[in-house]
């Protein structure tokens, strides 16, 4: 049986979502948050970051709020 998307929560997923509970953030702010809160133990690379952002957006967990080279994201349903 194939593994379902988002079936289990990885550390990268957890810290990415945790970063967005603080408000809108772009990719570099998300990765900096994860590194800061874990004292550098968790480093989210760009491929992981944007893969996860795409999956979370597809599942309706987050929404992109801007597309002008700086793309803050927010939890879905938290205003526009």
Backbone torsions as a table, in degrees:
resi	resn	phi	psi	omega
1	UNK	NA	130.1	-179.2
2	UNK	-68.8	147.4	178.9
3	UNK	-70.9	134.1	-179.7
4	UNK	-80.5	144.4	178.2
5	UNK	-61.7	138.0	176.9
6	UNK	62.2	25.3	179.5
7	UNK	-67.6	-37.9	178.2
8	UNK	-127.0	151.4	-176.8
9	UNK	-97.4	117.0	177.0
10	UNK	-86.0	168.8	177.1
11	UNK	-61.4	-41.4	179.3
12	UNK	-60.4	-43.4	177.9
13	UNK	-61.1	-46.2	-177.9
14	UNK	-58.8	-50.8	-176.9
15	UNK	-70.2	-31.6	175.3
16	UNK	-63.0	-49.5	179.6
17	UNK	-65.7	-37.5	178.5
18	UNK	-62.6	-39.3	177.9
19	UNK	-60.3	-38.6	-177.2
20	UNK	-75.9	-15.2	175.8
21	UNK	-71.5	-17.2	179.4
22	UNK	-84.4	-7.4	-179.3
23	UNK	128.4	-175.1	-179.4
24	UNK	-64.8	138.1	179.2
25	UNK	-146.9	149.1	172.6
26	UNK	-91.1	175.6	-176.9
27	UNK	-56.9	-45.1	-179.5
28	UNK	-66.2	-34.0	177.2
29	UNK	-68.7	-36.2	178.2
30	UNK	-65.7	-46.8	-179.2
31	UNK	-66.6	-37.8	178.1
32	UNK	-65.1	-39.8	178.6
33	UNK	-60.7	-47.8	-178.8
34	UNK	-61.9	-43.5	179.6
35	UNK	-65.6	-41.0	-178.6
36	UNK	-66.7	-48.6	-175.2
37	UNK	-68.9	-23.6	179.7
38	UNK	-105.0	12.0	-178.5
39	UNK	54.5	39.0	176.6
40	UNK	84.2	-0.7	-178.3
41	UNK	-69.6	-39.5	179.7
42	UNK	-105.1	119.6	177.0
43	UNK	-120.2	118.5	179.9
44	UNK	-97.5	112.8	179.6
45	UNK	-76.9	164.7	-177.0
46	UNK	-60.2	-38.6	-179.6
47	UNK	-65.4	-44.7	177.7
48	UNK	-64.1	-46.5	-177.5
49	UNK	-56.6	-53.9	-174.1
50	UNK	-75.4	-25.6	172.0
51	UNK	-65.5	-47.5	180.0
52	UNK	-65.4	-42.1	178.8
53	UNK	-59.4	-42.2	178.3
54	UNK	-62.5	-43.6	179.0
55	UNK	-64.7	-44.8	-179.6
56	UNK	-64.2	-38.9	178.6
57	UNK	-66.6	-43.2	179.4
58	UNK	-60.4	-37.1	-179.6
59	UNK	-81.2	-4.1	179.0
60	UNK	80.3	16.7	-180.0
61	UNK	-83.0	-28.2	178.2
62	UNK	-136.8	167.6	177.3
63	UNK	-140.1	139.9	175.3
64	UNK	-74.7	138.5	-176.9
65	UNK	-112.9	-10.8	-179.2
66	UNK	-155.7	151.3	179.9
67	UNK	-134.4	37.9	-177.7
68	UNK	-107.8	45.8	-179.3
69	UNK	83.4	-18.6	177.3
70	UNK	-126.8	109.3	-170.7
71	UNK	-113.3	78.8	175.7
72	UNK	-61.9	148.6	176.3
73	UNK	-125.9	155.1	-179.6
74	UNK	-139.5	160.0	173.7
75	UNK	-60.1	142.5	179.0
76	UNK	-61.1	143.4	177.1
77	UNK	82.6	9.2	-178.7
78	UNK	-103.0	39.4	178.6
79	UNK	85.3	172.2	-178.5
80	UNK	-114.6	NA	NA
